[in-house]
């Protein structure tokens, strides 16, 4: 646990440090080549249904539900589904880190403590963080919730600080966190991935304190100057 009077950088994973859109594209292509278009489309339909129910992406859970539905409706299971879990668990996530992601963590570590703050399931999301090298980069300071914007009190209890900096690709998350922490939080919008580029999201939520077009921009010295200007450094 960290003592007060310090600075903590809270870093999202999917489409902030790691190109999760590309991961989904690779999975979709793999499903198509291994199982065909019908299987691929059904998987993503189940995936979206499950995300609506749970509030986070559950890739392995979608496979489980697909398997259960197939057994219930058809009395059989496609053995090719069994290979999908291996594809996900063994996926080379380190190859999907955005350029400069690890350098950003190293740079921010000079100014404060870095913490991964992500949403996700209890199996696949930790695996992603470990396999990508992010877990080691933040020295094991990893928090994964179902709705992280509702868990800021727990975040502060675990990593107390005078000031926080939240880097995320979702303006919705940034706005919610800003509403909770106010001036004690500097929000940084990483304008990457489909959520960040969705015009409806850009129109719905207020802008962040800072916006970068790529996570690698945070390696630059001017970022610290902008933090100083917003009271975050």
C-alpha positions in Angstrom: 0.0 0.0 0.0 1.2 3.5 -0.8 1.4 6.4 1.6 -0.6 9.6 1.0 1.1 12.8 -0.4 2.0 11.2 -3.7 0.7 10.8 -7.3 -0.8 7.7 -8.8 -1.3 7.0 -12.5 -4.3 4.8 -13.3 -3.9 3.1 -16.7 -6.6 1.4 -18.6 -5.6 -1.7 -20.8 -8.0 -2.3 -23.7 -7.5 0.2 -26.5 -5.4 2.4 -24.2 -2.2 0.4 -23.7 -3.1 -2.6 -25.9 -4.9 -2.7 -29.3 -7.9 -4.8 -28.3 -9.7 -4.0 -31.5 -6.9 -5.9 -33.3 -7.3 -8.8 -30.9 -10.9 -9.0 -31.7 -10.2 -8.9 -35.5 -7.7 -11.8 -35.1 -10.2 -13.8 -33.1 -12.9 -13.2 -35.7 -10.6 -14.2 -38.5 -9.7 -17.4 -36.6 -13.3 -18.3 -36.0 -14.1 -17.8 -39.6 -11.2 -20.0 -40.8 -11.8 -22.7 -38.2 -15.5 -22.8 -37.9 -17.1 -20.7 -40.7 -19.1 -17.6 -40.9 -22.2 -19.0 -39.1 -20.1 -20.0 -36.1 -18.2 -16.7 -36.1 -21.4 -14.6 -36.3 -23.1 -16.7 -33.6 -20.1 -16.3 -31.2 -20.1 -12.5 -31.5 -23.9 -12.4 -31.0 -23.5 -14.4 -27.8 -20.5 -12.3 -26.8 -22.5 -9.1 -27.1 -25.5 -10.6 -25.2 -23.1 -11.6 -22.4 -21.4 -8.2 -22.3 -24.8 -6.5 -21.9 -25.7 -8.8 -19.0 -22.3 -8.7 -17.2 -21.1 -5.2 -18.0 -17.7 -6.4 -19.3 -16.3 -8.5 -22.2 -16.1 -12.2 -21.4 -14.5 -14.0 -24.3 -14.2 -17.4 -22.5 -17.6 -17.0 -21.0 -19.1 -16.5 -24.5 -17.4 -19.8 -25.6 -19.0 -21.6 -22.6 -22.4 -20.2 -23.4 -22.0 -21.1 -27.1 -21.1 -24.6 -26.1 -24.1 -24.9 -23.7 -26.5 -23.6 -26.3 -25.3 -25.9 -28.9 -25.6 -28.9 -26.7 -29.1 -27.8 -25.6 -30.4 -27.0 -29.0 -28.7 -29.6 -31.2 -27.6 -32.3 -28.7 -24.0 -32.1 -29.8 -20.8 -30.0 -29.6 -18.5 -28.9 -32.4 -15.0 -30.0 -31.3 -13.5 -27.0 -33.1 -14.9 -24.8 -30.3 -12.4 -26.5 -27.9 -9.5 -25.0 -29.9 -10.9 -21.5 -29.5 -10.0 -21.3 -25.8 -6.4 -22.2 -26.6 -6.3 -19.5 -29.2 -7.4 -16.9 -26.6 -5.3 -18.1 -23.7 -2.1 -18.5 -25.9 -2.6 -15.3 -27.8 0.6 -13.2 -28.2 -0.8 -10.1 -26.4 2.6 -8.5 -26.2 2.5 -8.1 -30.0 -0.6 -5.9 -29.6 0.8 -3.3 -27.2 0.6 0.1 -28.8 3.9 1.6 -29.8 5.5 3.2 -26.7 3.2 1.6 -24.2 5.9 0.2 -22.0 8.0 3.3 -22.3 5.0 5.4 -21.2 4.7 3.2 -18.0 8.5 3.6 -17.4 8.2 7.4 -17.8 5.2 7.8 -15.6 6.9 5.7 -12.9 9.4 8.5 -12.6 6.6 10.9 -11.6 4.5 8.7 -9.4 3.2 5.1 -9.0 1.6 3.4 -12.0 -1.4 1.1 -11.5 -3.4 -0.9 -14.1 -7.1 -0.1 -13.7 -9.2 -2.3 -16.0 -12.6 -3.9 -16.3 -12.9 -7.6 -17.2 -13.4 -11.1 -16.0 -11.3 -12.9 -13.4 -9.5 -15.3 -15.8 -8.9 -13.9 -19.3 -8.3 -10.3 -18.4 -5.5 -11.0 -15.9 -4.0 -13.4 -18.4 -4.0 -10.6 -21.0 -2.3 -8.2 -18.6 0.3 -10.9 -17.6 1.0 -12.1 -21.2 1.4 -8.6 -22.6 4.1 -7.7 -20.0 1.9 -5.0 -18.4 1.7 -6.8 -15.1 5.5 -6.8 -14.7 5.8 -3.2 -16.0 3.6 -2.0 -13.1 5.2 -4.4 -10.6 2.0 -6.3 -10.0 -0.2 -3.2 -9.2 -3.2 -4.5 -11.1 -6.9 -3.8 -10.3 -9.6 -5.4 -12.4 -13.2 -4.7 -11.6 -16.6 -5.2 -13.3 -17.4 -1.5 -13.3 -14.2 0.3 -12.3 -15.8 3.8 -12.3 -17.9 2.5 -9.3 -14.9 1.3 -7.5 -12.9 4.5 -7.0 -13.2 4.4 -3.2 -11.5 1.0 -3.3 -8.8 2.3 -5.6 -8.1 5.2 -3.3 -8.0 2.8 -0.3 -5.5 0.6 -2.0 -3.4 3.4 -3.5 -4.0 6.6 -1.5 -2.5 9.7 -3.1 -2.9 13.5 -3.2 -3.5 13.4 -6.9 -4.6 10.8 -9.5 -4.2 10.7 -13.3 -6.5 8.4 -15.2 -5.7 7.4 -18.8 -8.5 5.8 -20.7 -10.0 5.5 -24.1 -13.6 5.9 -22.9 -14.9 9.4 -22.2 -17.7 7.9 -20.2 -15.3 6.4 -17.7 -13.2 9.6 -17.6 -16.3 11.8 -17.0 -17.6 9.5 -14.2 -14.2 9.5 -12.5 -13.9 13.2 -12.8 -17.4 13.6 -11.2 -16.3 11.5 -8.3 -12.7 12.9 -7.7 -13.0 16.4 -9.0 -9.8 18.5 -8.9 -7.9 15.5 -7.4 -8.0 13.8 -10.8 -6.5 14.7 -14.1 -8.2 12.8 -17.0 -6.2 11.8 -20.1 -8.2 10.7 -23.1 -6.3 8.2 -25.4 -8.1 8.7 -28.7 -7.6 5.1 -29.9 -10.0 2.3 -30.8 -13.6 2.2 -31.8 -15.1 3.7 -28.6 -12.7 6.7 -28.7 -13.5 7.4 -32.3 -17.3 7.0 -32.1 -18.8 10.4 -32.9 -21.8 9.7 -30.6 -19.4 9.2 -27.6 -17.5 12.3 -28.5 -20.8 14.3 -28.6 -22.3 12.8 -25.4 -19.5 13.2 -22.9 -17.4 16.3 -21.9 -13.8 16.4 -23.0 -11.0 15.2 -20.8 -8.4 17.5 -19.3 -5.9 16.2 -21.8 -6.2 14.4 -25.1 -3.6 12.3 -26.9 -4.0 10.7 -30.3 -1.7 7.8 -29.3 -0.5 6.5 -26.0 3.1 6.9 -27.1 2.7 10.7 -26.9 2.8 10.5 -23.1 6.5 9.7 -23.3 7.2 13.2 -24.4 8.3 15.8 -21.9 5.5 18.3 -22.8 3.0 15.9 -21.1 4.6 16.7 -17.7 4.3 20.4 -18.5 0.6 20.0 -19.3 0.1 18.1 -16.0 1.8 20.9 -14.2 -0.6 23.3 -15.8 -3.7 21.2 -14.6 -2.3 20.7 -11.1 -1.5 17.1 -11.6 2.2 17.1 -11.3 
